[in-house]
Amino acid sequence: MRISCFLFLVMACACFLLFSSPPRAIAENPDGAQQRLEKALEQEMDIQKEIQDWSQKKQELLHRILRLKSEADWHKYRHAKYQEYIRRERKTIDKLERKKESIKALSRELEPYLDRVVAELAAFVESDLTFLPRERQRRIESLRETLGSYDASLSDKLRRVLQALQIEADYGRSVEVRTDTVQRDGKKIRVQVLRLGRVAKFYRSPDGAYAGRWTRSSGEWEPISPDYAQAIHKAVRMSRDQAPAQLVELPIQGAKQ
């Protein structure tokens, strides 16, 4: 519509230019008038084409500006998000650094503490009710070797110490029955030994003629009345699930003699 209007104006202007010339001049040189008209039309068409090209370029520039603005908004949004990510990561790094320093401080305190624990455990085993002496002593020696090893990690040292403490704690809840030999009346006799946790140890001869208990103060077996041999035998059978649980009377000494 705009082009049609423009062409109409161009034609009108051309006609004006053509007919505004003196009639005599037109009559004398009709080809010149026609050329001027065509030239004017060509100029106007060129102008119109330039206007159309500029209009198209203008639209393309507008679209490009909008696209760039959209991309700029997106990058601005992503920049804000990344700044938030960075802030959070820095916060996490700071937290990890503080934890790392805490672990270092704990390591400096933990290793000497483990040495003290093993020393106290060794003293406890030495003063405890005597049972499984070789096994318990080997465990203490193994712990000392591990704690003195440069290659062993702190976590492995801690694990080994905790494991040893757990084993010693389990001894207090266990019942052990084994065969051993004891000195009685100047001769060695084969007996059945009953250990009740770390509370007491008793023995009885197979025929029930002898019975005894371990004394902490002297670190030796002490004879007790053969009347307890039957009670010891009952306790042995209960520990093996060979008899129902029942109360038995045994002469248990105090922890300190």
Backbone torsions as a table, in degrees:
resi	resn	phi	psi	omega
1	MET	NA	-44.4	179.8
2	ARG	-64.9	-38.0	179.8
3	ILE	-65.9	-41.9	-179.8
4	SER	-61.8	-42.7	178.9
5	CYS	-63.9	-40.0	-179.6
6	PHE	-65.2	-43.3	178.1
7	LEU	-62.8	-36.5	178.0
8	PHE	-62.7	-42.5	179.4
9	LEU	-66.0	-40.1	178.8
10	VAL	-61.4	-45.3	179.2
11	MET	-63.1	-38.9	-179.6
12	ALA	-65.0	-42.6	179.9
13	CYS	-65.4	-40.9	-179.7
14	ALA	-64.1	-43.1	178.6
15	CYS	-63.3	-37.5	179.1
16	PHE	-63.9	-45.4	179.6
17	LEU	-64.7	-37.9	-177.1
18	LEU	-68.6	-47.5	-174.5
19	PHE	-85.6	-11.5	175.2
20	SER	-78.1	-14.4	176.4
21	SER	-72.4	151.7	179.4
22	PRO	-59.3	135.8	-178.7
23	PRO	-56.2	-33.6	-178.4
24	ARG	-67.0	-39.1	-179.3
25	ALA	-65.9	-35.6	179.3
26	ILE	-69.5	-42.0	-178.3
27	ALA	-66.0	-35.6	-177.7
28	GLU	-75.9	-31.5	-176.2
29	ASN	-136.4	69.9	-178.8
30	PRO	-65.8	-32.4	-179.5
31	ASP	-67.1	-38.6	178.9
32	GLY	-63.5	-39.8	178.8
33	ALA	-65.2	-40.3	179.8
34	GLN	-65.3	-39.7	-179.9
35	GLN	-66.2	-41.8	178.5
36	ARG	-62.4	-38.4	179.3
37	LEU	-65.2	-45.0	-179.8
38	GLU	-65.2	-38.9	179.8
39	LYS	-64.2	-41.2	178.4
40	ALA	-63.9	-41.1	179.2
41	LEU	-64.7	-41.3	179.8
42	GLU	-63.6	-42.9	178.6
43	GLN	-61.4	-43.9	-179.9
44	GLU	-66.7	-36.6	178.2
45	MET	-66.7	-38.5	177.8
46	ASP	-64.1	-41.8	178.8
47	ILE	-61.7	-44.1	179.9
48	GLN	-62.7	-39.0	179.0
49	LYS	-64.9	-41.6	177.2
50	GLU	-62.3	-39.2	178.2
51	ILE	-63.2	-43.1	179.1
52	GLN	-65.0	-42.7	178.4
53	ASP	-61.9	-43.1	179.3
54	TRP	-65.1	-38.2	178.8
55	SER	-62.7	-41.7	178.5
56	GLN	-65.3	-44.1	178.3
57	LYS	-63.4	-36.2	178.4
58	LYS	-62.1	-43.4	178.0
59	GLN	-63.8	-42.6	178.8
60	GLU	-62.0	-41.8	178.6
61	LEU	-64.5	-39.3	178.3
62	LEU	-62.5	-45.3	178.5
63	HIS	-62.0	-40.8	-179.6
64	ARG	-66.0	-41.5	178.3
65	ILE	-61.0	-44.2	178.6
66	LEU	-62.2	-41.8	-179.7
67	ARG	-65.6	-43.9	179.0
68	LEU	-64.6	-37.4	177.5
69	LYS	-64.8	-40.7	177.6
70	SER	-63.7	-42.9	178.3
71	GLU	-64.8	-38.7	178.6
72	ALA	-63.5	-41.9	177.5
73	ASP	-62.7	-40.5	179.5
74	TRP	-64.4	-45.3	179.1
75	HIS	-65.6	-34.8	176.4
76	LYS	-64.3	-42.2	177.9
77	TYR	-64.3	-45.9	-179.8
78	ARG	-64.2	-36.6	178.5
79	HIS	-62.2	-43.3	178.4
80	ALA	-62.8	-40.7	179.1
81	LYS	-64.8	-44.8	-179.8
82	TYR	-64.7	-35.2	176.4
83	GLN	-62.5	-38.3	177.1
84	GLU	-67.9	-40.9	176.1
85	TYR	-59.7	-45.7	-178.5
86	ILE	-62.0	-42.2	179.6
87	ARG	-61.1	-43.6	179.8
88	ARG	-66.2	-42.4	-179.9
89	GLU	-64.3	-39.7	177.4
90	ARG	-64.1	-38.0	177.1
91	LYS	-64.0	-42.2	177.9
92	THR	-64.6	-41.9	179.1
93	ILE	-62.3	-43.1	178.3
94	ASP	-61.3	-40.1	179.1
95	LYS	-64.9	-42.2	178.7
96	LEU	-66.9	-36.7	178.3
97	GLU	-64.2	-41.8	178.0
98	ARG	-64.7	-39.9	178.5
99	LYS	-65.5	-38.1	178.9
100	LYS	-62.0	-42.7	178.3
101	GLU	-65.5	-37.1	177.8
102	SER	-64.8	-39.8	179.1
103	ILE	-65.3	-40.0	177.8
104	LYS	-61.5	-43.9	179.3
105	ALA	-64.4	-40.8	178.7
106	LEU	-64.7	-38.5	179.5
107	SER	-63.1	-40.2	179.8
108	ARG	-65.4	-28.3	179.9
109	GLU	-91.8	-30.6	-172.5
110	LEU	-72.0	-43.1	-175.0
111	GLU	-62.5	-45.8	174.5
112	PRO	-62.7	-34.5	179.4
113	TYR	-64.3	-40.3	178.8
114	LEU	-64.0	-37.1	176.2
115	ASP	-60.9	-42.4	179.2
116	ARG	-66.6	-38.4	179.4
117	VAL	-62.5	-44.9	-179.9
118	VAL	-65.0	-39.0	178.0
119	ALA	-63.5	-42.3	178.8
120	GLU	-67.8	-36.8	178.3
121	LEU	-65.0	-41.8	178.4
122	ALA	-62.0	-41.8	178.5
123	ALA	-66.3	-36.6	179.1
124	PHE	-65.6	-44.7	179.3
125	VAL	-62.5	-37.0	-180.0
126	GLU	-64.1	-37.9	-177.2
127	SER	-93.4	-6.7	-175.3
128	ASP	-78.0	172.2	173.3
129	LEU	-55.4	133.8	-175.5
130	THR	-77.3	116.2	173.2
131	PHE	-161.3	148.3	-177.6
132	LEU	44.6	51.1	-173.4
133	PRO	-61.7	-43.2	-178.0
134	ARG	-65.8	-45.6	-178.8
135	GLU	-61.2	-44.7	-177.7
136	ARG	-69.7	-37.1	179.3
137	GLN	-69.0	-39.9	177.5
138	ARG	-62.9	-36.1	178.9
139	ARG	-65.6	-41.4	178.1
140	ILE	-63.6	-43.7	179.4
141	GLU	-63.8	-39.2	178.2
142	SER	-64.6	-39.2	177.5
143	LEU	-63.6	-44.3	179.2
144	ARG	-62.1	-39.0	178.8
145	GLU	-65.8	-40.8	179.6
146	THR	-66.2	-44.5	-179.7
147	LEU	-65.7	-27.7	178.7
148	GLY	-88.6	-0.9	-178.3
149	SER	-83.9	131.3	177.1
150	TYR	-72.6	-31.0	-176.0
151	ASP	-77.8	-24.2	-178.1
152	ALA	-72.9	133.5	178.8
153	SER	-75.6	161.0	-179.8
154	LEU	-63.8	-37.1	179.1
155	SER	-64.4	-37.3	178.4
156	ASP	-68.9	-38.7	177.2
157	LYS	-62.6	-44.7	178.9
158	LEU	-62.6	-42.7	-179.5
159	ARG	-61.7	-43.2	-178.7
160	ARG	-64.9	-41.3	179.8
161	VAL	-66.2	-45.0	179.0
162	LEU	-63.0	-38.3	177.9
163	GLN	-63.0	-42.4	178.6
164	ALA	-64.6	-41.5	178.5
165	LEU	-63.8	-38.5	178.9
166	GLN	-65.4	-40.9	179.0
167	ILE	-62.7	-44.5	179.0
168	GLU	-63.9	-38.1	178.1
169	ALA	-65.8	-37.7	179.3
170	ASP	-66.4	-29.1	177.3
171	TYR	-58.9	-33.4	-178.7
172	GLY	-68.6	-16.5	179.7
173	ARG	-110.2	5.2	-175.6
174	SER	-102.9	157.8	175.1
175	VAL	-122.3	127.8	-176.7
176	GLU	-119.9	136.2	174.9
177	VAL	-126.3	127.4	-179.6
178	ARG	-148.5	166.1	177.5
179	THR	-101.7	136.3	-177.8
180	ASP	-149.5	178.0	175.2
181	THR	-120.7	141.4	179.0
182	VAL	-130.3	158.5	177.0
183	GLN	-89.0	122.0	-178.8
184	ARG	-143.2	122.5	179.7
185	ASP	55.5	40.7	175.8
186	GLY	78.6	9.1	178.5
187	LYS	-140.7	156.1	178.4
188	LYS	-87.9	131.4	178.0
189	ILE	-125.5	148.0	179.3
190	ARG	-86.5	130.5	-174.7
191	VAL	-135.3	168.1	174.2
192	GLN	-105.0	121.1	-175.6
193	VAL	-101.3	132.6	177.8
194	LEU	-117.4	122.2	175.7
195	ARG	-110.6	127.0	178.6
196	LEU	-104.0	92.7	-177.3
197	GLY	57.0	-132.1	172.1
198	ARG	-115.0	25.4	-179.0
199	VAL	-86.4	-46.6	-175.1
200	ALA	-161.4	159.7	172.9
201	LYS	-130.4	139.3	178.8
202	PHE	-133.1	160.4	172.0
203	TYR	-138.8	157.9	173.3
204	ARG	-144.6	145.9	175.5
205	SER	-78.8	154.2	-177.9
206	PRO	-55.3	-32.1	-179.0
207	ASP	-89.3	-0.4	178.6
208	GLY	76.6	8.7	-177.5
209	ALA	-79.2	-23.4	-178.0
210	TYR	-127.4	148.1	175.0
211	ALA	-149.7	154.2	-179.2
212	GLY	-162.8	171.4	178.7
213	ARG	-139.9	156.8	-179.5
214	TRP	-88.5	132.5	177.5
215	THR	-105.8	129.5	-178.1
216	ARG	-70.1	-36.2	-174.6
217	SER	-64.7	-43.1	-178.0
218	SER	-96.0	-18.0	-177.2
219	GLY	67.9	31.5	-179.1
220	GLU	-137.9	166.5	175.8
221	TRP	-78.2	141.7	178.7
222	GLU	-121.6	127.7	178.9
223	PRO	-64.5	141.7	172.8
224	ILE	-128.1	172.1	-175.8
225	SER	-61.1	136.5	176.2
226	PRO	-59.5	-14.2	178.7
227	ASP	-61.9	-24.3	-179.8
228	TYR	-81.8	-9.1	-178.2
229	ALA	-59.3	-39.0	179.7
230	GLN	-66.9	-41.3	178.4
231	ALA	-63.4	-40.8	177.6
232	ILE	-62.6	-41.9	179.4
233	HIS	-61.8	-41.2	177.8
234	LYS	-62.8	-43.1	179.7
235	ALA	-63.2	-37.7	178.0
236	VAL	-63.3	-45.2	-178.7
237	ARG	-66.0	-38.0	176.8
238	MET	-65.0	-38.5	179.6
239	SER	-65.2	-25.9	179.0
240	ARG	-96.5	9.2	-178.9
241	ASP	59.8	32.0	178.1
242	GLN	-98.5	-4.0	179.9
243	ALA	-150.2	150.7	178.5
244	PRO	-67.1	153.1	-179.2
245	ALA	-66.4	136.3	177.9
246	GLN	-156.5	163.8	179.6
247	LEU	-78.4	135.9	174.7
248	VAL	-128.8	147.4	-179.0
249	GLU	-100.5	119.0	179.0
250	LEU	-132.4	146.8	-178.4
251	PRO	-81.3	83.0	-178.3
252	ILE	-88.5	125.8	177.6
253	GLN	-81.7	168.0	174.7
254	GLY	-70.4	166.8	-178.8
255	ALA	-62.5	-32.8	-179.2
256	LYS	-115.1	130.2	-179.4
257	GLN	-106.6	NA	NA
